[in-house]
Amino acid sequence: MIFEATMPGVIQIRTEIPGPKSRALLARRAAAVPRGVPAVTPIAVAHAEGAVVTDADGNRLIDFGGGIGVVNTGHRHPGVVEAVRAQLDRFAHVCFPVSTYEPYVELAERLNRLTPGTHDKRTFLVNSGAEAVENAVKVARAFTGRSAIVCFEHGFHGRTNLAMALTSKVMPYKKGFGPFAPEVYRIPYPYCYRCERAPLPAGRCCMADRDHLERLFAATVDPESVAAIVMELELGEGGFVPAPAEYVQMLAAFAREHGILFVADEIQTGFGRTGTMFACEHYGLTPDIITTAKSLAGGLPLAAVTGRADVMEAAQPGGLGGTYGGNPLACSAALAVLDAMERERIPERARWAGERVGAQFRRWAESTWCIGDVRGLGAMIGMELVADPVSRAPDKELTGRLLAGALRRGLILLSAGTYGNVIRVLAPLTTEDAVLDEGLAVMGEALMEAVAGSRQRL
């Protein structure tokens, strides 16, 4: 069945999705690429611009996935394209540990200034979020002389071995891949919608209890052996759950008192997504180390580890770095991204977009029984779908039908959550108002269709 867009706009559906050319490439993919690499949407992309993706069959779709939060400045932002072309005319690679070049140094200087805190900082660059997290742990262990790392239920920090140990969700990220790196200790995340403790008045977090935290550590790991606490201030893959401010402040104070470094994983929250440049600004938090990646370089592979100078200088020469880390093309792209963030006031645009999306989600929640919770910071908004508002049982099947219905209508949409039942919006922060509204209208149609299907099952 071919769906037409609900209003004149950017969506153009010319074939079924996936169309014949997409199916042909997917067949080649299946014969050449292992099944462990997922294909979340069955389309083959031919072109992308701003918030619009064109597939191999000429279908134009609105992208609310944003490369999983990578293109906050939009696909092929003109400033990023120009910067990469200019750098390519100079050189593409020399390896920073071998020969120094200015784009790397300039980007490190800017991240040192831009990240929270006025203290002296250092930054080094790697290729991916998982690599950034693993290096942050290396630095924390080198500085403190301690080995234990504390992380959280529902957290996601990557698919490499140590990052996988820090990641909470078993399927598909950990099943069959053990043994995992040792000295990793997991504690509950303040996920208020699914909290099993007695509820407190609105705006209060029952886990923001210092005595409770002390007892938790007493039964889990000696604080004096902990090098770092690694935390997403708003869960990404774990379901777009922002941590309550009072919990984060209590946890940060506990860490300081015990000499534990606080590592803020801002890989998905960073660079304007939450309505501020970094999520920790919502909490008045100055992390000891902050890891960034995804939208840092506008689509090119780049990640950064930024932290207190005394902490970052703990590693011996040669202990940090890599062949491709801080590639000059990616560094030039990142500098252009930071220019655009400031010039176009993109974090401010994220706040506006988040208000618009959140308001629509809440309207749906008022009239639709299956939306259990709407939450998020800035434009990092999610809605959790449940089979029953009383039991709050996650409804992964309903979520899948909504995603499929949206795609057939020309909207790329992603799920998240430990139970696979959260709809997340990661549209580029530069998405035009009319395009955002068109995408929301399509999502609403897909939601109503999915809910009707659930009623028929009942």
Secondary structure, DSSP 8 states (H G I E B T S, - for coil): -----SSSSS-B--S-SS-HHHHHHHHHHHHHS-TTS--SS---EEEEEBTEEEETTS-EEEESSHHHHT-TT-BT-HHHHHHHHHHHTT-S---TTTS--HHHHHHHHHHHHHSS-SS-EEEEEESSHHHHHHHHHHHHHHHH---EEEEETT----SSHHHHHH----TTTTTT-----SSEEEE----GGG--S---STT--TT--HHHHHHHHHTT--GGGEEEEEE-SB-STTTS-B--HHHHHHHHHHHHHTT-EEEEE-TTTTTTTTSSSSGGGGGT---SEEEE-GGGGTTS--EEEEEEHHHHTTS-TTSS--SSTT-HHHHHHHHHHHHHHHHTTHHHHHHHHHHHHHHHHHHHHHH-TTEEEEEEETTEEEEEEBS-TTT--B-HHHHHHHHHHHHHTTEE-EEESTTS-EEEE---TT--HHHHHHHHHHHHHHHHHHHHHHHHH-
